[in-house]
Amino acid sequence: LGSSLVRVPADNVKQKVQAGLFGNTFEAIVGIHRTQGLRGFFVGFRATMMREMPFSVVQFTIWEDLKRRLSLRYNRRLNAWESGLCGSIAGAVAAAMTTPIDVLKTRQMIGEAKQDEG
């Protein structure tokens, strides 16, 4: 939750610049604040929370399970790179499973900005 208080406004700015709604980061910050106030930076907050919770549960569950299984298989503690590889696989699976929620979040962030322009 705490990190989302920083991540959601940053995602809002990034998504709007990438969608071509603003020319650069500074223009996006000024434009969002001018048209929507501080609330505009938190559009998509609920959708982000809906994505973050299942993502974290899936990622950490798979990561810990993969580390446990490999550790048992090789009868030793994993190296940092092996643990990192397990984390990468877990993150990829979690991302694939939560992509529909991420699309919803992005559409909320971009959609509200397009409505303000029109």
matplotlib code that plots the C-alpha trace (Angstrom):
import matplotlib.pyplot as plt

x = [0.0, 2.7, 4.7, 1.5, 1.2, 4.4, 3.9, 0.4, 1.2, 4.4, 2.4, -0.2, 2.5, 4.3, 1.2, 0.0, 3.4, 3.6, 0.1, 1.1, -1.3, 1.7, 5.1, 7.2, 7.1, 7.0, 4.1, 2.3, 2.7, 1.6, -1.3, -2.6, -2.5, -4.2, -7.0, -7.7, -5.9, -4.1, -6.8, -5.7, -2.5, -4.3, -6.7, -6.5, -5.4, -8.1, -7.3, -3.6, -4.5, -6.6, -3.5, -0.8, -2.4, -2.9, 0.4, 2.3, 0.6, 1.2, 4.8, 6.0, 4.2, 5.7, 9.1, 9.3, 8.1, 10.6, 13.4, 12.3, 12.0, 15.4, 17.1, 15.7, 16.6, 20.3, 20.5, 21.9, 21.1, 20.6, 23.0, 21.8, 21.5, 19.5, 17.1, 16.9, 16.0, 13.2, 12.0, 12.1, 10.0, 7.6, 7.3, 6.6, 3.8, 2.3, 2.4, 0.7, -2.0, -2.7, -2.3, -6.1, -6.2, -3.2, -5.0, -8.0, -5.7, -4.0, -7.4, -8.6, -5.5, -5.6, -9.3, -9.9, -7.2, -8.7, -12.2, -10.7, -9.2, -12.5]
y = [0.0, 2.5, 2.0, 2.6, 6.1, 6.8, 4.3, 5.2, 8.9, 8.0, 5.5, 8.1, 10.5, 7.7, 6.3, 9.7, 10.6, 7.2, 7.6, 10.9, 13.0, 15.1, 15.8, 15.1, 14.3, 18.0, 18.8, 15.7, 16.7, 20.3, 19.2, 16.5, 19.0, 21.7, 19.6, 17.2, 18.5, 16.1, 13.5, 13.1, 11.6, 8.8, 7.7, 3.9, 3.5, 0.9, -1.1, -0.9, -2.4, -5.1, -6.0, -5.6, -7.9, -11.0, -10.3, -10.4, -13.5, -15.4, -14.1, -14.8, -18.2, -19.4, -17.9, -19.6, -22.9, -22.9, -22.1, -24.9, -27.4, -26.6, -26.5, -30.0, -31.3, -30.2, -30.7, -27.2, -23.6, -21.7, -19.1, -15.5, -15.9, -19.1, -17.4, -14.5, -16.8, -18.3, -14.8, -13.9, -17.0, -16.2, -12.6, -13.6, -16.0, -13.4, -10.7, -13.0, -13.8, -10.1, -8.6, -8.1, -6.0, -4.1, -3.3, -2.0, 0.2, 1.6, 2.3, 4.1, 6.3, 7.1, 7.2, 9.9, 12.1, 11.8, 12.7, 15.9, 16.8, 16.4]
z = [0.0, 1.0, -2.2, -4.3, -2.9, -5.0, -7.8, -8.8, -9.4, -11.2, -13.4, -14.2, -15.4, -17.4, -19.0, -20.2, -21.7, -23.4, -24.8, -26.3, -24.1, -23.0, -24.6, -21.5, -17.8, -16.7, -19.0, -17.7, -14.1, -14.7, -17.0, -14.6, -11.7, -13.8, -15.1, -12.3, -9.2, -6.9, -7.3, -11.0, -9.9, -8.1, -10.9, -11.1, -7.4, -6.7, -9.9, -8.9, -5.5, -7.2, -9.2, -6.6, -4.0, -6.2, -8.0, -4.7, -3.5, -6.7, -7.1, -3.6, -3.4, -6.6, -5.8, -2.4, -3.8, -6.6, -4.2, -1.9, -4.7, -6.2, -2.8, -2.1, -5.5, -5.3, -1.5, -0.9, -0.4, -3.7, -4.9, -5.3, -9.1, -8.8, -6.3, -8.7, -11.6, -9.5, -8.7, -12.4, -13.3, -10.5, -11.6, -15.2, -14.1, -11.7, -14.4, -17.0, -14.5, -13.5, -17.0, -17.4, -14.2, -15.4, -18.7, -16.7, -14.6, -17.7, -19.4, -16.3, -16.2, -19.9, -20.3, -17.7, -19.2, -22.7, -21.3, -19.7, -23.1, -25.0]

ax = plt.figure().add_subplot(projection="3d")
ax.plot(x, y, z, "-o")
ax.set_aspect("equal")
plt.show()
